[in-house]
């Protein structure tokens, strides 16, 4: 893709993705068939589960899962975090995952929690009974396992890192793609669920084979976060980031935008009224990319506490081609709900630019 086409793509993607940040758009979480089955109230229950799980995961599993399902989360936690604290891992997972639902029978729904940064998904089965709704099954899947309906290959490189577009856009597109595939595979119109949701996977016996991969992928994401917090080469960028967040918390949006001159107008329009909320953001990951001139670009991506559908990216550029000193140039905001709604338009832009 040449530089002129790349600029057009970035402009269109930015306009499409950030145009309705914090606006009321169709939710990733709510499928169209929600009112036909267990109802929208279950979505509220799943959201309450996620809110508790991002702070107290074990308590959330006890409160929302049936006795048999409760026994699954211990082994799954050790699968997700083979060498780190599963409780902290679960909390981070739910804090930074998007979720969606599919109502597969009149009494059963699936909720998927997708963590784009590690490309790992948790599928939970929710069943209605006389005593209420509860989790009755749970499984962890690599993103490729879910998107390919159980079929290999399973790539341990997260889906968003395989994309040529800027990281904050790539992650949002990965979320949209994965949620679309989840809803397609587990649609009540497309599957026979008499033998359970697992039977819809082409190779259900291969599900366990993806455990080693997903544990590596999740902990590799944690390592990237650790790098941003501790790498001496990133000390200046880290200090700039902390200063920006502090200014946003104080509502000093104009001062922030003055030091990020390449920030697009649509992002500026959102940063000003929501500065205090954006200032609460927490770093998810950082990644260094090189452009055609071998100049380095550092992206630090943040999630908004309690609202992981919204992303904020700080785009730093190296002072020169051989420098490891980065200067903030741009702040981007992404609404993953809006990416989902406009997914076809976005992918068409990308195809036409190739």
Secondary structure, DSSP 8 states (H G I E B T S, - for coil): --HHHHHHHHHHHHHHHHTTTTS----SS--GGGGGTT-HHHHHHHHHHHHHHTT-HHHHHHHHB-HHHHHHHHHHHHHHTSSS-HHHHHHHHHHT-EEEEEE-SSSEEEEEEEETTTTEEEEEEEEEETTEEEEEEEEEEEHHHHHTTT-S---SS-GGGG-SS-HHHHHHHHHHHHHHHHHHHT-TTT---TT-GGGGSTTGGGGGGGHHHHHHHHHHHHHHHHHHHH-GGGHHHHHHHHHHHHHHHTT-HHHHHHT-TT--HHHHHHHHHTHHHHTT-EEEEEEEEE-TT--EEEEEEEEETTEEEEEEEEEEEESSTT---EEEEEEEEEEHHHHHHTHHHHHHHHHHH-
